[in-house]
Each structure stands twice: as C-alpha cells, then as structure tokens.
C-alpha cells in the first residue's frame, strides 16, 4: 500500500502536479516544504 503523501511526492517528482498543490493536499506538509517556492502558500488557508 502507498500513502497519499508518497503518491503526491511521486507525482511532484514526475512533474504531474506542482509542489504547492501537493502540499495543500498532504497530511505531512513539512515533507513538501523544501520543494515550495517563496510565496507559494501566502494567502492560502
């Protein structure tokens, strides 16, 4: 079985989705933080 975060990370690595979108859906948001650009999550809740 693969976790949602692992699936999201694989999709980010293959450029299927962006790190911002993955981070918004992830359970462990810190895992995606190194891939985010400055300002990616500003203004989002």
C-alpha positions in Angstrom: 0.0 0.0 0.0 1.2 3.5 -0.8 0.3 6.5 1.4 -1.3 9.6 0.0 1.8 11.7 0.7 4.1 9.1 -1.1 1.8 9.2 -4.1 1.8 13.0 -4.1 5.6 13.1 -3.8 6.0 10.7 -6.7 3.7 13.0 -8.8 5.7 16.1 -7.9 8.9 14.3 -8.8 7.4 13.4 -12.2 6.0 17.0 -12.7 2.5 15.7 -12.9 1.4 18.1 -10.2 3.2 21.1 -8.6 4.6 21.1 -5.1 2.1 23.8 -4.0 -0.9 21.6 -4.9 0.7 18.6 -3.3 1.4 20.5 -0.1 -2.2 21.6 0.1 -3.4 18.0 0.0 -0.7 16.4 2.0 -1.0 15.1 5.6 2.6 15.9 6.3 3.0 19.4 4.8 6.6 19.7 6.1 7.7 17.0 3.7 6.9 19.2 0.8 8.2 22.5 2.2 11.7 22.1 0.6 10.1 22.0 -2.8 8.0 25.1 -2.4 9.0 28.5 -3.8 8.9 31.6 -1.6 5.3 32.8 -1.5 3.7 29.6 -2.7 1.4 29.4 0.3 0.9 33.0 1.1 -2.7 33.9 1.3 -3.9 30.3 1.3 -5.8 28.8 4.2 
